[in-house]
């Protein structure tokens, strides 16, 4: 079960729901919208700390068994990285995907890939060396475009 939260003004739930059901066969619920906490913004970087947003998402629900996915449209980062497309906190069963750098004609495909990638981490998968696997790390948007939406056989076998 996955609760999907979206930053106010975003409307990607149907896309996210469809891709999660297709590739992970999980129940998906629209948990509503949220505002990014002010403490997540780093004025020196002019970006948002992804872990601060994840920590906030954790507080939004008492459902212990449900995974949580947040969708935002701001530029996010994590320690040691200039920017990231998404971040997963497996122990907290919570992931975050930003649409900020996914713009363009392939926006919905890119969102789908990042959602499945981050949820793969929540399900225990690590980054994969297979160039086409959705679990391959994306350093650039081209890396995201080059990989497939699905899992390779090895990664698929680990989550079934």
PLY file of the C-alpha trace (Angstrom):
ply
format ascii 1.0
element vertex 160
property float x
property float y
property float z
element edge 159
property int vertex1
property int vertex2
end_header
0.00 0.00 0.00
1.32 3.43 -0.96
0.00 6.81 0.11
0.83 9.48 -2.46
1.14 13.10 -1.33
1.57 15.93 -3.80
2.77 19.45 -3.33
-0.16 21.83 -3.68
-0.87 22.72 -7.32
0.44 19.40 -8.70
-1.83 16.88 -10.37
0.16 13.75 -11.20
-1.74 11.24 -9.06
-3.37 9.32 -11.92
-0.05 8.91 -13.76
1.71 7.80 -10.58
-1.12 5.44 -9.61
-1.15 3.78 -13.03
2.61 3.23 -13.19
2.78 1.86 -9.63
-0.06 -0.56 -10.28
1.47 -1.68 -13.57
5.06 -2.20 -12.42
4.66 -2.98 -8.72
1.07 -4.23 -8.46
0.46 -2.25 -5.27
-2.61 -0.42 -4.00
-2.20 3.34 -4.34
-4.11 5.99 -2.41
-4.36 9.73 -2.95
-3.32 11.13 0.42
-3.90 14.72 -0.67
-1.72 17.76 -0.98
0.86 19.28 1.33
2.94 22.40 1.64
6.69 22.04 1.79
7.94 22.99 5.25
9.83 26.28 5.36
12.82 24.69 7.11
13.48 22.55 4.02
14.62 25.56 2.00
18.34 26.34 1.93
18.75 29.97 0.79
22.48 29.56 0.15
21.83 26.79 -2.37
18.41 28.08 -3.47
17.24 24.48 -3.21
15.25 22.30 -0.84
16.77 19.63 1.37
15.02 16.42 0.32
15.49 14.73 3.70
13.71 17.60 5.47
10.74 17.10 3.15
10.79 13.34 3.73
10.88 13.87 7.49
7.81 16.07 7.16
5.99 13.49 5.02
6.61 10.89 7.71
4.57 12.97 10.16
1.52 13.19 7.89
0.16 9.70 8.52
-0.07 7.24 11.37
-0.33 4.28 9.00
2.67 2.20 10.01
2.46 -0.32 7.16
1.89 2.12 4.31
4.73 3.42 2.19
4.62 7.15 1.49
5.56 8.92 -1.72
5.79 12.68 -2.03
5.77 14.52 -5.35
7.12 18.08 -5.47
8.08 20.55 -8.19
10.98 22.27 -6.43
14.71 21.72 -6.91
15.93 19.23 -4.28
19.31 18.07 -3.05
20.83 15.67 -0.57
24.14 15.75 1.21
27.05 15.43 -1.20
24.95 15.99 -4.34
24.39 19.17 -6.36
20.84 18.04 -7.10
18.75 14.89 -7.14
15.64 13.74 -8.97
14.41 11.82 -5.96
15.35 10.28 -2.63
14.23 7.24 -0.66
14.36 6.61 3.08
13.75 2.84 3.23
13.70 2.56 7.02
10.97 5.19 7.14
9.17 3.69 4.10
9.08 7.16 2.55
10.29 8.46 -0.81
10.31 11.79 -2.61
10.38 12.65 -6.32
10.88 16.13 -7.74
9.54 17.09 -11.16
11.68 20.25 -11.22
14.41 18.87 -13.53
12.18 16.41 -15.38
10.53 18.98 -17.65
10.07 18.59 -21.39
8.19 16.36 -23.79
9.11 13.27 -21.77
7.93 14.68 -18.42
5.39 11.94 -17.60
7.78 9.15 -18.63
10.53 10.69 -16.50
8.23 11.04 -13.50
7.19 7.41 -13.93
10.80 6.20 -14.02
11.79 8.20 -10.96
8.75 7.02 -9.00
9.46 3.35 -9.76
13.17 3.87 -9.01
12.56 5.41 -5.58
9.89 2.87 -4.66
12.35 0.16 -5.72
14.63 1.46 -2.98
11.76 1.28 -0.47
11.32 -2.35 -1.48
14.98 -3.08 -0.72
16.64 -2.65 -4.10
20.00 -0.93 -4.52
21.33 0.77 -7.62
21.81 -1.62 -10.53
24.65 -1.77 -13.05
22.32 -2.84 -15.89
22.17 0.17 -18.23
18.50 -0.37 -19.03
17.22 -1.15 -15.53
15.09 1.51 -13.85
17.26 1.01 -10.74
20.37 2.35 -12.48
21.53 5.60 -10.87
20.77 8.71 -12.94
23.36 11.46 -12.75
21.75 13.37 -15.63
18.36 13.61 -17.29
19.88 11.74 -20.25
20.64 8.83 -17.91
16.96 8.78 -16.95
15.89 8.91 -20.59
18.25 6.08 -21.56
17.00 3.54 -19.04
13.79 1.54 -19.31
10.77 2.01 -17.10
10.87 -1.59 -15.87
13.19 -3.62 -13.70
15.83 -5.95 -15.12
15.33 -9.67 -14.42
17.72 -9.64 -11.46
16.06 -6.68 -9.73
12.57 -8.00 -10.52
13.43 -11.33 -8.89
14.46 -9.56 -5.67
11.07 -7.91 -5.18
8.78 -10.77 -6.19
0 1
1 2
2 3
3 4
4 5
5 6
6 7
7 8
8 9
9 10
10 11
11 12
12 13
13 14
14 15
15 16
16 17
17 18
18 19
19 20
20 21
21 22
22 23
23 24
24 25
25 26
26 27
27 28
28 29
29 30
30 31
31 32
32 33
33 34
34 35
35 36
36 37
37 38
38 39
39 40
40 41
41 42
42 43
43 44
44 45
45 46
46 47
47 48
48 49
49 50
50 51
51 52
52 53
53 54
54 55
55 56
56 57
57 58
58 59
59 60
60 61
61 62
62 63
63 64
64 65
65 66
66 67
67 68
68 69
69 70
70 71
71 72
72 73
73 74
74 75
75 76
76 77
77 78
78 79
79 80
80 81
81 82
82 83
83 84
84 85
85 86
86 87
87 88
88 89
89 90
90 91
91 92
92 93
93 94
94 95
95 96
96 97
97 98
98 99
99 100
100 101
101 102
102 103
103 104
104 105
105 106
106 107
107 108
108 109
109 110
110 111
111 112
112 113
113 114
114 115
115 116
116 117
117 118
118 119
119 120
120 121
121 122
122 123
123 124
124 125
125 126
126 127
127 128
128 129
129 130
130 131
131 132
132 133
133 134
134 135
135 136
136 137
137 138
138 139
139 140
140 141
141 142
142 143
143 144
144 145
145 146
146 147
147 148
148 149
149 150
150 151
151 152
152 153
153 154
154 155
155 156
156 157
157 158
158 159
